[in-house]
Amino acid sequence: RRNRKRTITATADPMLTEESSVVLKNVSAQIEAIPLPIAYIMEWGGEYEDSMDAQVAIGKQLPMSFIAMFAILVIMFNGLRQPMVIVLCVPLSIIGITVGLLLTNKPFDFMGLLGFLSLTGMLIKNAIVLVDQINCEIAAGKIQINAIIDSALGRARPVLLAAVTTVLGMIPLLTDAFFVSMAVVIMFGLTFATILTLLVVPVLYALIVPEAPKKESLVASS
C-alpha cells in the first residue's frame, strides 16, 4: 500500500548512459498507452517524482525570495526606477539558456532550475555594479548620457572577465551526468546575458531613470 491505497510498483534499471529524464521521455508514451483496468491509475515515481516534489517546494519559496531581493535593491538605491533596470536584465538570460539547452539537447530539470537561480544572482550583481558606477559618474558632475557611456566602457572588462572565469569553471561539470544541465544553464545563460547586459542596461537606464535637473548656483545681490 502507498498512501493507504493498494499499489503495484513496477521498477526498471536501464543500463544506458543517458539521463533518466531522457529515458523517461523516450518510453513514457508507450507505457502510458497501456490500457488499465477500471478504477486503476498510473503515476510516475523514482527520480521524476523526487524532482517534481523538489520543484514544487522551491516554487513556493521563489516569490518571497524575489520580493526580498527587490526590496533590498529599493533600499540600496532609495527608489524604484534603478531596481527596475537591474531586475529587467534577468530575463535576458533565458535567451542563452534556451539556445544552450537546444544545442546540447539537455532537459531543463531540477539541476537546471538551480542553475537558473544561481545565474539570477550573478546577473543582478553585474547590473548592480554597472548601475552604481553610472550613479558615481553622475555624482561626479557628468551629464547622464556621458556617465552611461563611460560607465559601460569602464566596467566592461571586469564584468566580462568575471563571466569568463565562471564559464570556464563550469567546464568540468559538462561531463557529469548529474550536473550537466546546471552547467549548460549557467554557461550559456551567463555568456549571452553578460553581453546583453552591457548593451541593454545602459539603454534601460537612459529610458527609465530621468536625468536629474542641474542645480543652478544662486548669487545673492547686495
N, C-alpha and C positions, 0 to 999 in steps of 0.2 A: 504493500500500500504506500501511496505517496499523497500527502495532504488529505489523508483519510479516504482516498479513492483507490479502488483496485487498479493496479498498474502492471503492465508488461513492459519491461525495459529491454530494448534491443541495442547492443553496443557494437562498435566496429573500431578497428585499429588499422587504418590503411597504411601500408608501407610505401609512402610517397614522400617526395621532397618538397611538395607544395604546402602552403599554409592550410590550416584546417578550414579557414573561410573559403578558400578557393575550392577545396574538395567538396564542401557543403554546397557551394553554388553549382558544381557540376552534377551532383547526384540528387539535389533536393527536388527537382521537377519530377524525376522518375519515381522517387519514393512517395511523394505527396500524391501521385497519380494512382497509388494502390487503393483499391476500394476497401472501405472499412465497414464493419457491421453497424447496424443501427445502434445509436447511443454511445458509440466509440469515438474518441477524438485522439488526435496525434499532436504532440508537442516536441520541439527540438530541445535537447538538453546539452550536457557537456560544456565545451568551451563557448559555444554560441550562447547558451543560456547565461553563463557567467559574464560574458561580455555585455549582453543586454542589461543584466542587473546592474553592472558597474556603470554603464552609460546612463541609466535612469537615475542612479544615485548621484552621479556628477551633475546631471541636468537639473536636479532640484536645487543645487547649490550655486549654479552658474549665475542666475540673475542677481543674487545678493553680492557675489564677488565682483561682478561688473559694476554694480551700483556703488560698491565701496571704492573701487578704483577711480570711477568718475568723480566721486565726492572728494577723494584725495587730490585729484587734479584741480578741481574747482578751488579747494583751499590753497593749493600751491600757487596758482596763478590769479587767485582772487577775482574770478569771473567765469563766464560760461563760454565765451567765444573761443578762447585759446584751447581749453579742454576739448571742444568740439573738433577743432582742427586736428588734435592729436588722435582722438578716437576714430575719426573718419579714415585714417590711414590703415587701420586694422583690416577692413575688408579687402584691401589691395592684395593681401597675402593669399586670398582664395584663388586668384589668377594663377599664381605659381604652384599652389597645392594641386589644383586641377590638372595643370599641364604635367606636373611631376608624376602624379598617380596614373595618368593615362599613358605616359611614356614608359613607365616601369611596370605597368599592369599590376599594381598593388591595390588592395582594398583599403578604404578608409575605415579601419577597425578601431578598437578601443585604444590601442597604442597610437594610432594616427590622431585620435582626438586629444590624447595627452600631448602629442607633439604640437598640435594647433594651439593649445592653451599656453604651452611654453613659448611658442612663436609670438603670441599676442603680447606677452611681457617684453620680449626683445624689441618688437616694433614700437611699442609705447615708449620704451626707453630711448630709442633712436629719435623719435619725434619730439620727446621732451628736450633732448639735447639741442635739437635744431631750433625749436621754438624759443627756448631760453636764450640761445645765442642771438636770435633776432631781437628779443627784448633788450638784451645788453647793448646791442648796436644802436637801437633807437634811443636808449637812455644816454648813450654817449653823444647824442646830438645829430645822428644821421637821419635823413628822411626815410620813410618806411620802405620805399621801393629799393633804395640803395642798401639799406640794412638787410632786406630779404636776400638780395643777390649776394652780398658779401658773406652773409652767414651760410648760405647754401654752398658757396665755393669753399669757405673756410672749414666747414665741418664735413665736407665730402670725404676727405681722406680718412679721418678716424672712424666714421660710420662705415665706410666700405671695408676698411681693414678689420673692424670688429666682426662684420658679416662674413668675411673670407675665413677668418680663423675659426668661427663657429661651423661653417660649412665643411671645412677641412677636418674638423674634429668629429664630424658625423660619418665620415667615410668608412671607418672600420665597422660601423653598425649595419652597413648595407649587406654584409654577408651573414648577418644574424637573422634567422627566420622570425624571431620574436620582436626585434626592434626595427626591422627594415621599414615598416610603414611610418614609424615615428621619424626615422632618419630622412626618408624621402620628403615628408611633410615639412620638416624644418629646413632641409637643404634648398629645395625648390621654392618654398614659400618665402624664406628669408632672402634669397637671391633676387627674386622678382620684386618683392615688396621694398627692399632696401633701395634699389634703383628708382622705383616709382616714388618712394617717399621723398627722395632728394629732388624730385621734379614736381610732385603733386602737393606736398606740404607747403612749399613757398607759395604756390598758386592759391591754395585754400586760405592761407594766412592773409594774402592780399585781398581775397574776396570776402572773407568773413570778419576779419578784425579791421575795424575802421581806423584810419590814420588819425592820431591824436592831434588836435589843433596846436599850433605853435604858440608858446607863451610870449606875448609881446611885452617888452620892458616898458614900464611906465616912468616917465620923467616928471618929477614934481617941479612945478614952476613956482618961483618965489617972487 
